[in-house]
Amino acid sequence: MPTGLSAETVIGRHVTIGAGSLLRSVTVEDEAVVGLRCVLLEGSVVESGAVLADGTLVPPGRRIPAKQVWAGVPAQYVRDVTYDERYEVLDLAEAVSASAGEHKEQLLPFVDEALYREAAAVRERIAALVAAAPAAPAVAPAAA
């Protein structure tokens, strides 16, 4: 059902997203942290440096302001992120990235990077073909 909101999910740089989280048509800006098992619904925005505690539910269209900690179902303001926590976010993102790099062969469907890139190119060509295809002619309603 169309909501008028973008169907795109945008994830910024140095973002940490906890296991079991669901992101549906949302924007998560740079250096944000989404805890374990969080649910972010359509049109919600997590601004730069914001932190969502484990199990937080962000309702549709809700904006989580920058450098704040939110928690609960639905999400509620808890406190501002401390100066020290701002730097810990970067360390956390780097540690998670390093761990993912160590285990990428277990996680990715294509271990061979060349094969993975080839599959991505095929997907792009198919998307271009679909976009270039002529629209189906409108069907006039049948006369009674």
C-alpha positions as a Markdown table, in Angstrom:
| # | Residue | x | y | z |
|---|---|---|---|---|
| 1 | Met | 0.0 | 0.0 | 0.0 |
| 2 | Pro | 1.6 | 3.3 | -1.0 |
| 3 | Thr | 2.5 | 5.6 | 1.9 |
| 4 | Gly | 4.0 | 8.5 | -0.1 |
| 5 | Leu | 7.3 | 7.9 | 1.7 |
| 6 | Ser | 10.4 | 6.7 | -0.1 |
| 7 | Ala | 10.9 | 3.0 | -0.2 |
| 8 | Glu | 14.6 | 3.4 | -0.1 |
| 9 | Thr | 16.7 | 2.6 | 3.0 |
| 10 | Val | 19.7 | 4.8 | 3.4 |
| 11 | Ile | 22.6 | 3.9 | 5.8 |
| 12 | Gly | 25.4 | 6.4 | 6.5 |
| 13 | Arg | 29.0 | 5.9 | 7.2 |
| 14 | His | 30.3 | 4.4 | 10.4 |
| 15 | Val | 26.9 | 3.1 | 11.4 |
| 16 | Thr | 26.4 | 0.1 | 13.7 |
| 17 | Ile | 23.2 | -1.9 | 13.3 |
| 18 | Gly | 22.6 | -4.7 | 15.9 |
| 19 | Ala | 21.7 | -8.2 | 15.0 |
| 20 | Gly | 18.1 | -9.0 | 14.5 |
| 21 | Ser | 17.1 | -5.4 | 13.7 |
| 22 | Leu | 14.5 | -4.5 | 11.0 |
| 23 | Leu | 14.9 | -1.4 | 8.9 |
| 24 | Arg | 12.1 | -0.6 | 6.5 |
| 25 | Ser | 12.3 | 2.4 | 4.3 |
| 26 | Val | 14.4 | 4.5 | 6.7 |
| 27 | Thr | 17.4 | 6.8 | 6.9 |
| 28 | Val | 20.2 | 6.2 | 9.4 |
| 29 | Glu | 22.7 | 9.0 | 9.2 |
| 30 | Asp | 26.5 | 8.8 | 9.9 |
| 31 | Glu | 27.9 | 7.5 | 13.2 |
| 32 | Ala | 24.5 | 6.3 | 14.5 |
| 33 | Val | 24.1 | 3.1 | 16.6 |
| 34 | Val | 21.0 | 0.9 | 16.3 |
| 35 | Gly | 20.9 | -1.6 | 19.1 |
| 36 | Leu | 20.0 | -5.3 | 18.9 |
| 37 | Arg | 16.5 | -6.3 | 17.7 |
| 38 | Cys | 15.4 | -2.7 | 17.0 |
| 39 | Val | 12.6 | -2.0 | 14.6 |
| 40 | Leu | 12.6 | 1.2 | 12.5 |
| 41 | Leu | 9.5 | 1.7 | 10.4 |
| 42 | Glu | 8.7 | 3.7 | 7.2 |
| 43 | Gly | 10.0 | 7.2 | 7.0 |
| 44 | Ser | 11.8 | 7.2 | 10.3 |
| 45 | Val | 15.1 | 9.0 | 10.5 |
| 46 | Val | 18.0 | 8.4 | 12.9 |
| 47 | Glu | 20.2 | 11.5 | 12.8 |
| 48 | Ser | 23.9 | 11.6 | 13.0 |
| 49 | Gly | 25.4 | 10.3 | 16.3 |
| 50 | Ala | 22.1 | 9.2 | 17.7 |
| 51 | Val | 21.9 | 5.9 | 19.7 |
| 52 | Leu | 18.9 | 3.5 | 19.9 |
| 53 | Ala | 18.9 | 1.1 | 22.9 |
| 54 | Asp | 18.3 | -2.6 | 22.3 |
| 55 | Gly | 14.7 | -3.5 | 21.4 |
| 56 | Thr | 13.7 | 0.1 | 20.5 |
| 57 | Leu | 10.7 | 0.6 | 18.2 |
| 58 | Val | 10.8 | 3.7 | 16.1 |
| 59 | Pro | 7.3 | 4.5 | 14.7 |
| 60 | Pro | 6.7 | 5.6 | 11.1 |
| 61 | Gly | 7.8 | 9.1 | 10.4 |
| 62 | Arg | 9.6 | 9.6 | 13.7 |
| 63 | Arg | 12.9 | 11.6 | 13.7 |
| 64 | Ile | 15.5 | 10.7 | 16.3 |
| 65 | Pro | 17.5 | 13.9 | 16.9 |
| 66 | Ala | 21.3 | 13.9 | 16.6 |
| 67 | Lys | 23.4 | 12.9 | 19.5 |
| 68 | Gln | 20.6 | 11.6 | 21.7 |
| 69 | Val | 19.9 | 8.2 | 23.3 |
| 70 | Trp | 16.4 | 6.8 | 22.7 |
| 71 | Ala | 14.8 | 3.6 | 24.0 |
| 72 | Gly | 11.5 | 1.9 | 24.4 |
| 73 | Val | 8.4 | 0.8 | 22.6 |
| 74 | Pro | 7.6 | 3.3 | 21.2 |
| 75 | Ala | 11.0 | 5.1 | 21.2 |
| 76 | Gln | 11.3 | 7.8 | 23.9 |
| 77 | Tyr | 14.1 | 10.3 | 24.7 |
| 78 | Val | 16.4 | 9.1 | 27.5 |
| 79 | Arg | 19.3 | 11.5 | 27.5 |
| 80 | Asp | 22.0 | 13.2 | 25.4 |
| 81 | Val | 25.0 | 11.2 | 24.2 |
| 82 | Thr | 28.1 | 12.1 | 26.3 |
| 83 | Tyr | 31.3 | 13.5 | 24.8 |
| 84 | Asp | 33.2 | 10.2 | 25.5 |
| 85 | Glu | 30.4 | 8.1 | 23.9 |
| 86 | Arg | 30.7 | 10.1 | 20.6 |
| 87 | Tyr | 34.2 | 8.7 | 20.2 |
| 88 | Glu | 33.2 | 5.2 | 21.3 |
| 89 | Val | 30.7 | 5.1 | 18.4 |
| 90 | Leu | 33.5 | 5.3 | 15.9 |
| 91 | Asp | 35.5 | 2.6 | 17.7 |
| 92 | Leu | 32.5 | 0.3 | 17.8 |
| 93 | Ala | 31.8 | 0.8 | 14.1 |
| 94 | Glu | 35.5 | 0.0 | 13.2 |
| 95 | Ala | 35.5 | -3.1 | 15.5 |
| 96 | Val | 32.2 | -4.4 | 13.9 |
| 97 | Ser | 33.6 | -3.8 | 10.4 |
| 98 | Ala | 36.8 | -5.6 | 11.2 |
| 99 | Ser | 34.9 | -8.6 | 12.6 |
| 100 | Ala | 32.7 | -8.7 | 9.5 |
| 101 | Gly | 35.8 | -8.7 | 7.3 |
| 102 | Glu | 37.1 | -11.7 | 9.1 |
| 103 | His | 33.9 | -13.6 | 8.6 |
| 104 | Lys | 32.8 | -12.3 | 5.2 |
| 105 | Glu | 33.3 | -15.7 | 3.6 |
| 106 | Gln | 30.8 | -17.2 | 6.0 |
| 107 | Leu | 28.2 | -14.4 | 5.5 |
| 108 | Leu | 28.3 | -13.5 | 1.8 |
| 109 | Pro | 26.5 | -15.7 | -0.7 |
| 110 | Phe | 29.4 | -15.2 | -3.2 |
| 111 | Val | 32.8 | -15.9 | -1.7 |
| 112 | Asp | 34.5 | -15.1 | -5.0 |
| 113 | Glu | 34.6 | -11.3 | -5.3 |
| 114 | Ala | 34.8 | -11.4 | -9.1 |
| 115 | Leu | 31.6 | -13.6 | -9.2 |
| 116 | Tyr | 29.9 | -11.3 | -6.7 |
| 117 | Arg | 30.7 | -8.2 | -8.9 |
| 118 | Glu | 29.5 | -10.1 | -12.0 |
| 119 | Ala | 26.2 | -10.9 | -10.3 |
| 120 | Ala | 25.8 | -7.2 | -9.3 |
| 121 | Ala | 26.4 | -6.1 | -12.9 |
| 122 | Val | 23.7 | -8.5 | -14.1 |
| 123 | Arg | 21.3 | -7.1 | -11.6 |
| 124 | Glu | 22.0 | -3.6 | -12.8 |
| 125 | Arg | 21.5 | -4.6 | -16.4 |
| 126 | Ile | 18.2 | -6.2 | -15.6 |
| 127 | Ala | 17.1 | -3.1 | -13.7 |
| 128 | Ala | 18.0 | -0.9 | -16.6 |
| 129 | Leu | 16.0 | -3.1 | -19.0 |
| 130 | Val | 13.0 | -3.0 | -16.8 |
| 131 | Ala | 13.2 | 0.8 | -16.5 |
| 132 | Ala | 13.5 | 1.2 | -20.3 |
| 133 | Ala | 10.6 | -1.1 | -21.1 |
| 134 | Pro | 7.5 | 0.6 | -22.5 |
| 135 | Ala | 4.6 | 1.0 | -20.1 |
| 136 | Ala | 1.7 | -1.4 | -20.7 |
| 137 | Pro | -1.2 | 0.3 | -22.5 |
| 138 | Ala | -4.1 | 1.3 | -20.4 |
| 139 | Val | -7.2 | -1.0 | -20.7 |
| 140 | Ala | -10.5 | 0.8 | -21.2 |
| 141 | Pro | -13.3 | -0.4 | -18.9 |
| 142 | Ala | -15.7 | -2.7 | -20.6 |
| 143 | Ala | -19.0 | -1.3 | -21.7 |
| 144 | Ala | -22.0 | -2.6 | -19.8 |
